[in-house]
Amino acid sequence: FVAAEEARRKLKQPTEIYDVTAWSLPLLFNVEAIANNAVSTGSFEAAKASRIVPGQMHGAGASVAYLVPWGNQAAGRLLTAALREDLKVHSSDKPFTQDGVKFPAGSLIFKVAANPADLGERLARLARETGAETYGTNSGWVEDGVNFGSRWVVPLKKPAIAIAWDTPAQSGSAGATRFVLERQYGYPVTPIRTAQLAGADLSKFQVLILPSGGNYAGILGDGGIEHVKNWVAAGGTIVAVGDAVSFLGNSRVELLELVQENALREGDDKKPAADKPEKGSTRVPGTAISSETDFDKITRASSELPDSVPGAIARVRIRPDYWLTAGLGDTVYTMVEGRAIYAPVKADKGINAAYYDAADKLVVSGHLWAENKKQMAFKPLVVSGTSGRGVVVGFTQDPNFRAIGDGLNILFLNAIFRGPAHARSGGE
């Protein structure tokens, strides 16, 4: 079948692959799975989507602060629930250790003095409801890392989130994004029709999400583009996913220097030079085509996008010690589809926060064309930068694809909730 697909691809015929080629829940959930061939005879409770193992409160009645390790869905649920209850929460950009417990970057800090008197009881309840482990402390002393008053500890705001709705946003991407935020994490989102963003009062919002889709610039128009850019410059956080990242790098927008690549083909540098007529002539120099390989090269389009990928799961490396990747390990996994491959942003223009692994380690499930695999290596999945006082984040693949990639939730939540925390200070 794959050989037949390669033959069809060579002739530019549509693929006969139905849907994506990778289905692996452990990879999509970014968890380790261990094969077990033994037959178990014990009594087990069936897993349910609505079932959450209650978290515990360690050290109730704390006098200084309550701490929640960041990096899993339970911590994400506790954060969104705490913000809905108007609790004051800080987050550490760097890891620290206290009382022998290691708290990764992104960990939540609820200072007792800044919150209601019943903070401990409320967090104990939220821990039970969300599954997050919570630790009380009677001291600001840490054994390693940054302390609670460090400049690396930032206040997290309760962001009002807007999402572009209707044309050109793809309904699947827009719906999956709302499902993740509203249903999985219980945080409200306000849909605004894209065409109405030009006249909307964006000052009411701290975050604007652009779901995957093309031609945002065309729908917004010059006035709408300027309106959005001014909002970002004033301190807004814009998050574009999938095809929407092309808006950020559009020459009319220039919020992020993100450039899409044409296809990389073997032997392009040895291609016969007979593409264009000589100046003032309708003729081209004669050539001798000695093989079908040369024929393929000379009939190839002068520039074209990479062949579309039907869907495979790829390994992604994480840049450490950066606010956007707080709480993550060395790697995550993402579903890859379509034909968009972007060049890495330059170090003085932004941050390549997450990028694809080397070509020989890239594909972990499914099938990827050899040319795409070679070209995708070390290209960005997530990039970020600043514009004025605002933060710009682009996901070159949709992290909420069909709402099945739970392993990317923390990366997406970092953009949504930690982005505004870094906007006013310039982002870095």
N, C-alpha and C positions, 0 to 999 in steps of 0.2 A: 504493500500500500504506500509506504513512504517513497519507494522508488517511483511509483506512478505519480505521486504528488510532486516529486522533483521534476518529472517530465512535464507535467502540466504547468508548473511554475516557470519553467524555461520558456514555454510558449505563451506566457502571460495569461494563462487560463485561470479561472477562479478555482479556489481550493474546494475539495470535497470533504474536508475535515468538518465534522459537525461540532460546533461549540468548542470549548477549551479542551486542551489535551492533558490537563493535570487536575487531579482531584485528590488532595492529601490533607486531611484535617490536622494532623500533627504539625505540618509545615505551615498551614494557614493560621493555626493558633499559636505558632512559634513556641511549641512545647516539645520536650523530649518524649519519645515513645519507645517503649521496650517491647519487642515481640515476645509473646508468651504462648507456647504451644501446649502447655499443660491444661488438663481439664480441671476446672475448679469445682469443688463440691460445696463450698461455703454458701452462706446466705448473704446476698448482696442487694443493695437498693439500686433500682434503675436510675440512671442519670436523667435529669429533667432540666429543660432550659430555664425554668422558673425557680429551680432549687439552688439556693446559695448557702454554702456552709458558713455559719455565723462566725464572725471575727471576734477576737477577745480583746478586752481592755486589760493591759498589764500596768499596774501602778495607778489605781484609781485615787482620786483626791490629790492630784499633783498640785504643787504650789507655783511652779514656773511655766511649764508647757506640756503639751501632748504632741507626740510625734507619730507620723504614719509613713512607713517606708514606701517609696514610690517605685513604680515599674510593673504593676499588674492591674487587671481590670477592677479588682476590689478597691484599690486605692483610688482609681478613677471615679468609681461610683461614690465613694465617700467624699471626694472633693466636690463633685457636682451637687451632692445632697447638702453638704455644709454651706456651699455658696448660696443655694436656694434658701437656706435658713439664715442667711446674712451673717454667718460666722466670719471672723477675721482670720485669714490664713496666710502664712508666708511659705515660701518654697526655697530650698537651697540649691544653688547652681552647682555646688560641689558636694561630694560625699563627706560624711563625718561618722565618727564612732562614739557612742556614749553607753556606759555601763556594759561594755562588751557587745553591744548590738550595733551592727554596721548598717548605716542608713545611706542608700545610694543617692546620687544626685537627683534632684527633683523632689526629695522627701518633704512632706508637709509638716509645718510647724504651727501649732495653735497656741499662741501665748495667752496664758491665763489672764494677765492684767488687761489685755485688749479685748476680752470677750465677756459674755454674760457670766454671772456667778454660777450658773448650772452647766457650765461648759463640759465638765467631766461626765455628768449624767447624759448629756445630749450626745457626746461622742461615743459613749458606751453603747447607747441605742443605735447610733449610726453604724458602729462596728458590727453589731449583731445583724443589722439589716443588709449591709453591703458586703460583709465578709472580710473587711480590712482589719489587719492587726494594728492596734493602737497602744502606744507606750507613754505613760505619764512620767514626768521627771520633776524633781525638786531642786535641780541645779542647772545652771547654764554652762557648766564646765564640760568640755568634750575631751576625750582621750586622744582623738586624732581628727584632722580635718578642720572645717570652719565652724565657728560658734554662731549662736543665734543672732548676734548683733553684727555679724560680718557684712561687708558690702556685697558679698556673694549671696546673701539672703534677701529675696525680693518679695514684696507683698503681691499676692494674686488678687486681681480685681474680679468682680462679678460681672462678666462681660455680657452685653446685649449683642446677640448674634443675628446678622441678616444673611440670607442666602438668595442668590439670584435664581429666579424661577421663570419658567416658560422659555421661549426661544431666546438664545441658542442653547440653553442648558439642556442636556440630555435627561429625559425623565428618569431613566434608571439610575443615573449618577446622583441626581438631585434627591430622588426618593431614598436611595441607600444612605446618603449622607444624613438626611433627617432621621432615618430609622436608627442609625448608630447613636446620634446625639440625643434624640428624644425618647426612644424606646429602650435602648440599652443603657443609657446613662441618665435618662430622665431630665435632660436639660432643654429648655425651650429654644426654638429657632423661629425667626420671622421671615417668611418668604416674601420677596419683592420682585415683581415682574421686571426683567432686565431692562426693558424699554422705559420703565418708570424710575430707574435708578438715577437718571439724569436730573430729575426734579425732586427726588426724595430727600428728606432731612436726615442725612447720614450721621449727623452729630449725635443722634440718639444711640448709635451703635459703636461698639469697640472692635467688632470683627465682621468682615464681609467675606463670605465663601462664594467662589465661582465654581459650580460643578463642571464636570467635563462637558465640553461643547466648543464649537468653533465660532468665529466671527463676532466675538463680544464687541470688538472695536466698531464694527459696522452697525450693530444694533444700538450701541450707546451714542455713536456720533461724536463729533469733536467736543461738543458741550458736555456730554456725559463723561467722556474720558477725562476732561479737565476737572469735572466735579469729583470723580473718584480719586484722581491723583491728589487734589487738594486735601481731600479727607485723609488719605494715607499720610501726606506730609504733615498734617496736624496731629498725627499720633495714632491713626487707625492701623489695624492689622488686616491685611488682605491675604487670603489663602486660596490659591487656584489649584485645581486638581485635574489630572488627565490632560485632554486637549486644551483645556482652558489656560494652561501655562503659556501657550503661544500669545495670549493677550499681554502678559507681563513683559515679554520681549518685543512686542510689536513696535515698529519704528515710530508710530504715533503715540505710543504709551511710554515705553522705556522706563518701566518700574524695576526691571531686572534684566541684566545683559545675558539672556538665555536664548541661544540660537539653535534651531533644529538643523540636523545634519542631513545631507543627501546620502544616498546609498554608497557604500564602499564596495567596489568590485575588484576582484583579482585581475591584474594585468592592465588596469586602466592607464598606467604610465607607459605601456608599450603599444597603446592603441594606434592603428594607422591614422596618419594625419590627413584625412580627406573629408572632413566634416563640412567645411564651408567653401564656397567658390572664392577664387582669387578676386581681389578688389577690382570692380569694374567689369567683371565677367560673370556669366551664368554657368561656367564650367568649373569643374574641380580637377585637380591633378589625378592622373591615372594611378591605379593601384593593382597589385597582384594579390588576390585572395587565395592563399595556398591551402587553407584548411577550414573546416567548419568552425573551429575555435576562433580564427580570425574573422570569419563571417559573423559570428555572434558578437564579437567586439565592435565591428564597424557598423552593425545595425542597431547597436545599443543606443538608447537615448543619451544625449550629452549630459543630462543630469536628471535624476529621479530619486524618489524616496526609497528607503529600504522596503523589501517585501513585507507585507502585513503578517504579523504573528497571530495565529488563532487563539493562543492562550497557553502559557507555560509558567511554572513557578521557578523564580530565580532567587539566588542567594545575594544578599545585599550587605555590604560592609557599613559599619556605623562609625562616624567621626566621634571620638571620645571627647569628654570635657567641653561640651557645648550645650547651651540651654535647650536647644531644640531636640537633642537626643538624650536628655536626662532620663535615667532609669532603665535604659536599654543595655543589652549585652553587646558583644562584638558584632553580631549579625542578626538580621531579620530576613523574612522571606516575603516576596510579593508576587502577585499574579501579573504577568506581562502579556499585553495584547496590543494589536495595532502596529503601526509602522514608525511612530515618532521616537527618535533617538536624539538627545540633546548633547551638545558639547559642554564640558565642565565650565563653570564660571571661573573667571580669573580671581586670584586671591585678593586683589584690591577692589573687586566689584561685588563680592559676596562669598558665601560659604557653601561648599558641597557637603551637606550634612550627612547624606547617605548616598552611596554609590555602588554600582554593580561590582561583583567579584570578578576575578580573572576569568578568561574565556573557558579554561579547562575546569573551573569550579562553579561556573555560573548557573547551569541548569541543574536543578535538583529533582524536578518532576516534569513530565511532559516532553514535548518536542519543540525545538527551536531551530530555524534554518541556520546552517553553518555560517553564512555571511553575517546574519544578525548577531549570532553569538560572538563572533570576532569583533564586530563593531561596537557592541554594547558594553564590552569589558571596560570597567573603570569610568563609565559614564554615569551621570547623576540620576538618582531617584528623587532626592529631595534637595532643593537649593533654597537659600534664604539670603536676604539682604535688607538694606534699609533705604528709606526714601524720606528725607526730612526727619521728622520725629517718629515716623511710622515704621512698621515691620512688613516685609514682603516674603511670603513663603510659597514655593511652587513644588507640587508633587507631579513628576512627569508621568506617573501611573496613578490611577485612582486608588487611594488606600482603602476606600470603602466599597470596592468592587463587589456588587451584589450583597454587601454586608456580610461576607463570609471570611474576610481576612482579619479576624480578631487580633492576630499577632501584631498588626500595625496600629491598633487602637491607641496605644500610648504615644506613638509618634504623632498621630493626628491630634490627640488631646493636648500634647505639648504645644503644637502650633496654635490651637484655639485658646488655651487658657494661660500658657506661659508667654505667648507672643505679646499680648497686651501688657504683661508685666515688664517687658523689656522695651516697649515702644517708646515711652517718654524719655528713657535714658539713652536712646540712640541705638539700642538693639544688641550691641556686643557686650 
